[in-house]
């Protein structure tokens, strides 16, 4: 068995502590059981409430139409999460919380508040307007933010930056919008059944156009502001407690404000909705899209900047920091592994890429003094996860680095670059004179395009 290389020098001080045994309510089994029970009960109750308001046929029509934008939105957030993919269980929890718990809280609280205001003011129309523009944004955004808060508190290792906040918030809001769209579309279908309207002139068609075609991103856009606040707070140190509290609250208030503006657009006259949509929603969507894409590229630059330290220590090959900092190279590596090693090898490469990215972010936080007291323990865990998968990942990443590395000037072999290694794209074991595959290459001899009998 190969001996592991030494650990790199820790960029910051780490303090140890005596391990504590968790209380019974802190055990993972108890937490997961309580959470699953809560979401299941919420789902059953919300199902009964929506079906009661829409009827069975309305519910089925609303369900069929409301599900259409969900795969596209989830795919978009998953694409953003490709640099450091979070666990699927976090995304499942977020979507289930939005679709079940948050939707149930919103329906009950909004209905109660609107009825109370109507009874107190004897003005049902004014109560509906106040409920839509003030009560609903506060209740709904708070209910959705609860999912982001829970992941931030209890899955802290998976919540390391802005993109994590964006993804968790966006998936939660997608689940919430899914349930809300079932209710609105099902109710519209019931109205058409009573009035006899059908086709393009129907209420169902109008509701579908506004909620599914024009603004499927509305709820995700609002809640992403909360997620950005939590994401920036995750980049703060434990000593910056005020910042860690104020930033999420600031994001939540912005989400409420934009939500209130969106809901209030219907009260601004005949063209109020179009004006708010064109002047605020579309520019805000474009700005946030630019922000998250820029953040994604910034994270890739962090990977390329932090991982060479582990290449010097022998944990990574010289070409890997470059390959791991390129989404194209990562994709080529997974494809190569699947072609020559099967699904198991491709899965190992994907896991290797995710662990390496987490390692880069951990070291980046450590250099900036933002790492927790468990830095050394977490670093060793990630390095060992990489070490166990190196047999499948290194050949694939080597292949991807050779295909994607920028050209270098011709020079006699060997050409030494950073840290005394050959430059990226020309790993030492790639020279034809070596005559053997690197690191116990698990794939058949040759590479893509090489025909074998």
Wavefront OBJ file of the C-alpha trace (Angstrom):
o trace
v 0.000 0.000 0.000
v 1.319 3.428 -0.918
v 2.339 5.677 1.933
v 0.426 8.911 2.199
v 2.440 12.084 1.639
v 2.845 14.530 4.516
v 0.167 17.087 5.273
v 0.800 20.646 4.113
v 1.503 23.299 6.663
v -1.701 24.534 8.242
v -2.287 28.153 7.146
v -3.743 29.145 10.494
v -3.789 28.109 14.105
v -6.150 25.342 15.145
v -7.173 24.519 18.639
v -8.295 21.142 19.762
v -10.952 20.307 22.244
v -12.376 17.485 24.244
v -15.062 15.619 22.265
v -18.510 15.825 23.799
v -21.208 13.207 23.606
v -24.341 14.677 22.006
v -27.648 14.713 23.831
v -30.308 12.297 22.598
v -32.088 15.038 20.657
v -28.820 15.891 18.873
v -28.378 12.421 17.430
v -28.728 12.220 13.628
v -31.355 9.478 13.767
v -33.625 11.506 16.030
v -33.225 14.655 13.946
v -33.848 12.910 10.640
v -36.850 11.064 12.032
v -38.416 14.246 13.410
v -37.735 16.124 10.170
v -39.205 13.411 7.951
v -42.268 13.171 10.196
v -42.763 16.948 10.079
v -42.449 17.148 6.294
v -44.706 14.130 5.766
v -47.469 15.533 7.966
v -47.118 18.936 6.315
v -47.374 17.335 2.891
v -50.517 15.433 3.781
v -52.182 18.509 5.253
v -51.263 20.759 2.342
v -52.488 18.118 -0.091
v -55.843 18.001 1.650
v -56.154 21.807 1.781
v -55.283 22.327 -1.877
v -57.571 19.537 -3.034
v -60.407 20.979 -0.934
v -60.041 24.379 -2.594
v -59.544 23.158 -6.164
v -61.466 19.903 -6.327
v -60.017 16.664 -7.646
v -60.074 17.650 -11.334
v -58.707 21.105 -10.607
v -55.958 19.608 -8.490
v -54.885 17.219 -11.260
v -54.919 19.981 -13.887
v -52.981 22.314 -11.600
v -50.476 19.578 -10.801
v -49.885 18.774 -14.460
v -49.310 22.419 -15.380
v -47.364 23.442 -12.260
v -44.767 20.716 -12.685
v -43.619 21.993 -16.091
v -41.056 24.620 -14.950
v -39.766 22.579 -12.013
v -37.203 20.423 -13.906
v -35.780 23.487 -15.670
v -35.378 25.452 -12.452
v -33.852 22.531 -10.570
v -31.452 21.862 -13.447
v -30.377 25.524 -13.420
v -29.628 25.489 -9.691
v -27.877 22.151 -9.964
v -25.719 23.598 -12.748
v -24.695 26.437 -10.461
v -23.810 23.861 -7.812
v -21.481 21.870 -10.095
v -18.282 23.479 -8.776
v -18.805 22.012 -5.305
v -21.915 19.824 -5.520
v -23.856 19.657 -2.295
v -25.451 16.432 -1.070
v -28.724 15.473 -2.725
v -30.348 15.145 0.695
v -29.943 18.910 1.226
v -31.707 19.636 -2.063
v -34.461 17.118 -1.326
v -34.993 18.657 2.090
v -35.080 22.174 0.633
v -37.614 21.306 -2.055
v -39.786 19.333 0.388
v -39.678 22.155 2.925
v -40.749 24.704 0.331
v -43.485 22.520 -1.168
v -44.877 21.231 2.127
v -43.910 23.061 5.326
v -43.452 26.584 3.931
v -46.567 26.325 1.751
v -48.644 25.109 4.695
v -47.405 27.938 6.919
v -48.170 30.460 4.188
v -51.694 29.220 3.469
v -52.703 29.061 7.130
v -51.047 32.323 8.209
v -52.155 34.332 5.168
v -55.762 33.162 5.456
v -55.908 33.854 9.184
v -54.331 37.307 8.871
v -56.527 38.351 5.938
v -59.716 37.216 7.707
v -58.699 38.993 10.907
v -57.986 42.250 9.034
v -61.294 42.005 7.156
v -63.193 41.480 10.403
v -61.361 44.332 12.144
v -61.755 46.858 9.323
v -65.035 45.659 7.772
v -63.330 46.097 4.408
v -62.766 42.739 2.659
v -61.284 44.332 -0.470
v -58.771 46.363 1.515
v -57.934 43.297 3.592
v -57.159 41.291 0.466
v -54.896 44.051 -0.860
v -53.100 44.436 2.457
v -52.754 40.682 2.775
v -51.199 40.343 -0.689
v -48.803 43.292 -0.443
v -47.760 43.160 3.224
v -48.775 39.959 4.994
v -47.955 37.445 2.242
v -44.391 38.678 1.522
v -43.482 38.645 5.216
v -45.005 35.236 5.937
v -43.888 33.474 2.764
v -40.318 34.745 2.710
v -39.891 33.963 6.402
v -41.227 30.438 5.892
v -38.866 29.814 2.964
v -35.916 31.372 4.802
v -36.393 28.819 7.583
v -35.077 26.088 5.260
v -31.944 28.109 4.484
v -31.442 28.750 8.202
v -31.761 25.054 9.056
v -29.182 24.025 6.465
v -26.911 26.869 7.585
v -27.075 25.722 11.212
v -27.139 21.942 10.952
v -25.322 21.229 7.672
v -22.605 23.821 8.133
v -19.951 21.854 6.270
v -22.122 21.924 3.162
v -22.791 25.660 3.445
v -19.549 27.443 2.645
v -20.366 30.414 0.429
v -22.714 32.435 -1.712
v -23.503 29.723 -4.245
v -24.578 27.333 -1.500
v -27.012 29.954 -0.219
v -28.300 30.642 -3.721
v -28.879 26.959 -4.474
v -30.586 26.094 -1.177
v -32.786 29.200 -1.316
v -33.630 28.709 -4.998
v -34.586 25.049 -4.604
v -36.716 25.871 -1.552
v -38.535 28.606 -3.461
v -39.012 26.278 -6.440
v -40.818 23.814 -4.174
v -42.948 26.591 -2.709
v -43.877 27.965 -6.133
v -44.776 24.443 -7.275
v -47.407 24.045 -4.560
v -48.669 27.609 -4.947
v -49.023 27.158 -8.715
v -51.095 24.009 -8.183
v -53.451 26.051 -6.011
v -53.727 29.001 -8.397
v -54.029 26.930 -11.579
v -56.473 24.502 -10.009
v -58.630 27.366 -8.743
v -58.535 28.998 -12.193
v -59.624 25.743 -13.781
v -62.554 25.529 -11.349
v -63.576 29.075 -12.269
v -63.541 28.180 -15.962
v -65.683 25.141 -15.267
v -68.299 27.339 -13.592
v -68.267 30.099 -16.222
v -67.880 27.856 -19.246
v -64.770 29.626 -20.529
v -62.163 27.612 -22.416
v -59.164 28.003 -24.684
v -56.994 31.115 -24.828
v -59.676 33.308 -23.228
v -59.900 31.119 -20.128
v -58.686 32.098 -16.677
v -56.530 28.975 -16.644
v -54.672 30.072 -19.789
v -54.105 33.568 -18.393
v -52.869 32.217 -15.060
v -50.584 29.757 -16.834
v -49.092 32.509 -19.004
v -48.399 34.849 -16.082
v -47.123 32.318 -13.540
v -45.495 29.598 -15.659
v -44.395 31.367 -18.855
v -43.551 34.925 -17.749
v -42.472 34.523 -14.132
v -41.458 30.989 -13.169
v -38.369 32.540 -11.564
v -40.283 35.009 -9.348
v -40.247 33.086 -6.056
v -36.688 31.807 -6.550
v -35.569 35.358 -7.323
v -37.014 36.698 -4.056
v -35.635 33.956 -1.827
v -32.208 33.937 -3.486
v -31.670 37.358 -1.889
v -32.028 35.687 1.497
v -29.678 32.926 0.377
v -27.032 35.458 -0.650
v -27.216 36.999 2.808
v -26.645 33.626 4.435
v -23.884 32.851 1.919
v -21.943 36.003 2.765
v -22.462 35.274 6.460
v -20.940 31.815 5.896
v -17.758 33.527 4.695
v -17.482 35.482 7.943
v -15.477 34.358 10.950
v -17.059 33.101 14.153
v -16.004 36.337 15.852
v -18.043 38.460 13.410
v -21.301 37.579 15.114
v -23.098 40.825 14.342
v -22.300 40.469 10.655
v -23.433 36.839 10.652
v -26.817 37.947 12.007
v -27.368 41.195 10.105
v -26.481 39.911 6.631
v -29.146 37.168 6.530
v -31.693 39.593 7.997
v -30.782 42.160 5.364
v -31.222 39.608 2.603
v -34.568 38.563 4.055
v -35.791 42.160 4.158
v -34.764 42.675 0.533
v -36.633 39.500 -0.425
v -39.743 40.725 1.373
v -39.506 44.129 -0.288
v -39.176 42.730 -3.812
v -41.985 40.256 -3.127
v -44.230 43.062 -1.896
v -43.448 45.144 -4.987
v -44.280 42.190 -7.233
v -47.579 41.442 -5.478
v -48.493 45.124 -5.354
v -47.980 45.573 -9.097
v -51.580 44.474 -9.709
v -52.830 47.504 -7.774
v -50.858 50.027 -9.869
v -53.317 50.242 -12.718
v -53.766 48.502 -16.042
v -50.079 48.461 -16.922
v -48.671 48.241 -13.413
v -47.776 44.582 -13.740
v -45.925 45.102 -17.036
v -44.103 48.147 -15.663
v -42.865 46.349 -12.553
v -41.970 43.278 -14.584
v -39.907 45.249 -17.106
v -38.399 47.823 -14.767
v -37.570 45.646 -11.749
v -38.016 41.917 -12.220
v -36.113 41.410 -15.460
v -33.146 43.658 -14.499
v -32.969 42.063 -11.045
v -33.025 38.609 -12.598
v -30.238 39.589 -15.011
v -28.132 41.126 -12.240
v -28.462 38.118 -9.955
v -27.711 35.753 -12.829
v -24.504 37.685 -13.551
v -23.597 37.639 -9.843
v -23.945 33.891 -9.404
v -22.104 33.101 -12.645
v -19.288 35.470 -11.597
v -19.191 33.796 -8.186
v -18.979 30.409 -9.881
v -15.960 31.529 -11.914
v -14.391 33.031 -8.798
v -14.699 29.695 -7.017
v -12.928 27.968 -9.899
v -10.091 30.497 -9.617
v -9.890 29.699 -5.902
v -9.510 26.012 -6.730
v -6.649 26.742 -9.144
v -4.945 29.021 -6.611
v -5.194 26.835 -3.486
v -4.592 23.287 -4.699
v -0.962 23.652 -5.881
v 0.095 23.547 -2.206
v -1.171 19.969 -2.070
v 0.584 19.144 -5.327
v 3.860 20.251 -3.721
v 3.179 17.978 -0.749
v 2.496 15.028 -3.089
v -1.223 14.668 -2.526
v -2.043 15.844 -6.055
v -0.212 15.627 -9.353
v 1.057 18.896 -10.883
v -1.663 18.852 -13.557
v -4.606 18.369 -11.197
v -5.013 21.963 -9.886
v -5.427 23.175 -13.457
v -7.844 20.388 -14.409
v -9.897 20.743 -11.218
v -10.195 24.490 -11.809
v -11.850 24.012 -15.213
v -15.414 22.800 -15.633
v -14.597 21.582 -19.138
v -11.663 19.551 -17.859
v -13.794 18.076 -15.088
v -16.429 17.043 -17.578
v -13.814 15.456 -19.852
v -12.333 13.582 -16.897
v -15.697 12.093 -15.916
v -16.406 11.159 -19.522
v -13.001 9.495 -19.867
v -13.483 7.565 -16.635
v -16.936 6.363 -17.681
v -15.661 5.249 -21.075
v -12.706 3.270 -19.811
v -13.691 2.408 -16.242
v -17.484 2.352 -16.214
v -19.998 4.120 -13.999
v -18.103 3.284 -10.823
v -14.952 5.018 -12.055
v -16.946 8.045 -13.251
v -18.609 8.312 -9.851
v -15.211 8.132 -8.146
v -13.897 10.943 -10.358
v -16.958 13.097 -9.604
v -16.460 12.526 -5.881
v -12.757 13.288 -6.221
v -13.570 16.598 -7.896
v -16.059 17.531 -5.180
v -13.680 16.663 -2.327
v -10.813 18.542 -3.982
v -13.003 21.627 -4.341
v -14.030 21.451 -0.693
v -10.360 21.137 0.217
v -9.480 24.253 -1.790
v -12.257 26.274 -0.143
v -11.218 25.021 3.290
v -7.625 26.120 2.761
v -8.799 29.458 1.365
v -10.803 30.091 4.534
v -7.843 28.985 6.629
v -5.468 31.422 4.964
v -7.928 34.236 5.620
v -8.384 33.268 9.257
v -11.943 32.074 8.740
v -11.422 28.359 9.367
v -12.928 26.774 12.435
v -11.130 24.834 15.132
v -11.681 21.610 13.182
v -9.514 22.742 10.250
v -6.852 20.041 10.648
v -9.391 17.265 11.160
v -11.450 18.329 8.171
v -8.345 18.741 6.001
v -7.192 15.212 6.795
v -10.633 13.791 6.106
v -10.724 15.411 2.670
v -7.163 14.419 1.812
v -7.836 10.797 2.717
v -10.995 10.798 0.599
v -8.869 11.991 -2.331
v -6.179 9.419 -1.611
v -8.663 6.541 -1.689
v -9.940 7.628 -5.133
v -6.658 8.584 -6.728
v -6.394 5.357 -8.757
v -9.461 6.192 -10.811
v -9.225 9.986 -10.752
v -5.606 10.732 -11.586
v -5.499 9.145 -15.057
v -8.788 10.792 -15.994
v -7.709 14.231 -14.770
v -4.325 13.792 -16.452
v -6.086 13.091 -19.747
v -8.382 16.106 -19.270
v -5.448 18.378 -18.405
v -3.584 17.410 -21.583
v -6.645 18.229 -23.689
v -7.490 21.551 -22.049
v -4.148 23.021 -20.957
v -3.015 26.104 -22.889
v -0.125 25.539 -25.302
v 3.380 26.065 -23.955
v 6.536 26.965 -25.867
v 8.544 24.014 -27.119
v 11.580 23.218 -24.966
v 13.857 20.247 -24.259
v 12.432 17.676 -21.854
v 11.993 18.125 -18.964
v 10.743 21.694 -18.633
v 10.410 22.660 -15.008
v 7.737 25.085 -13.917
v 6.119 25.992 -10.666
v 7.333 24.054 -7.604
v 9.986 22.247 -9.687
v 7.406 20.204 -11.605
v 6.781 20.187 -15.359
v 4.125 22.774 -16.299
v 0.410 21.951 -16.374
v -0.573 19.865 -19.322
v 2.835 18.107 -19.341
v 2.907 15.882 -16.243
v 6.166 13.984 -15.728
v 4.580 10.609 -16.333
v 3.177 11.691 -19.704
v 6.512 11.474 -21.510
v 6.648 8.609 -24.016
v 9.948 7.395 -22.589
v 8.259 6.356 -19.369
v 6.499 3.506 -21.118
v 4.022 2.740 -18.336
v 0.665 4.126 -17.225
v 0.717 6.380 -14.119
v -0.345 5.440 -10.602
v -1.631 1.975 -11.411
v -3.757 3.191 -14.327
v -7.063 1.251 -13.961
v -8.135 1.755 -17.559
v -7.145 -0.261 -20.621
v -3.947 0.707 -22.420
v -4.326 3.564 -24.852
v -6.893 6.297 -24.727
v -9.813 7.729 -26.622
v -9.589 6.871 -30.273
v -7.259 3.899 -29.746
v -8.782 0.801 -31.224
v -8.359 -2.468 -29.376
v -8.905 -5.924 -30.693
l 1 2 3 4 5 6 7 8 9 10 11 12 13 14 15 16 17 18 19 20 21 22 23 24 25 26 27 28 29 30 31 32 33 34 35 36 37 38 39 40 41 42 43 44 45 46 47 48 49 50 51 52 53 54 55 56 57 58 59 60 61 62 63 64 65 66 67 68 69 70 71 72 73 74 75 76 77 78 79 80 81 82 83 84 85 86 87 88 89 90 91 92 93 94 95 96 97 98 99 100 101 102 103 104 105 106 107 108 109 110 111 112 113 114 115 116 117 118 119 120 121 122 123 124 125 126 127 128 129 130 131 132 133 134 135 136 137 138 139 140 141 142 143 144 145 146 147 148 149 150 151 152 153 154 155 156 157 158 159 160 161 162 163 164 165 166 167 168 169 170 171 172 173 174 175 176 177 178 179 180 181 182 183 184 185 186 187 188 189 190 191 192 193 194 195 196 197 198 199 200 201 202 203 204 205 206 207 208 209 210 211 212 213 214 215 216 217 218 219 220 221 222 223 224 225 226 227 228 229 230 231 232 233 234 235 236 237 238 239 240 241 242 243 244 245 246 247 248 249 250 251 252 253 254 255 256 257 258 259 260 261 262 263 264 265 266 267 268 269 270 271 272 273 274 275 276 277 278 279 280 281 282 283 284 285 286 287 288 289 290 291 292 293 294 295 296 297 298 299 300 301 302 303 304 305 306 307 308 309 310 311 312 313 314 315 316 317 318 319 320 321 322 323 324 325 326 327 328 329 330 331 332 333 334 335 336 337 338 339 340 341 342 343 344 345 346 347 348 349 350 351 352 353 354 355 356 357 358 359 360 361 362 363 364 365 366 367 368 369 370 371 372 373 374 375 376 377 378 379 380 381 382 383 384 385 386 387 388 389 390 391 392 393 394 395 396 397 398 399 400 401 402 403 404 405 406 407 408 409 410 411 412 413 414 415 416 417 418 419 420 421 422 423 424 425 426 427 428 429 430 431 432 433 434 435 436 437 438 439 440 441 442 443 444 445 446 447 448 449 450 451 452 453
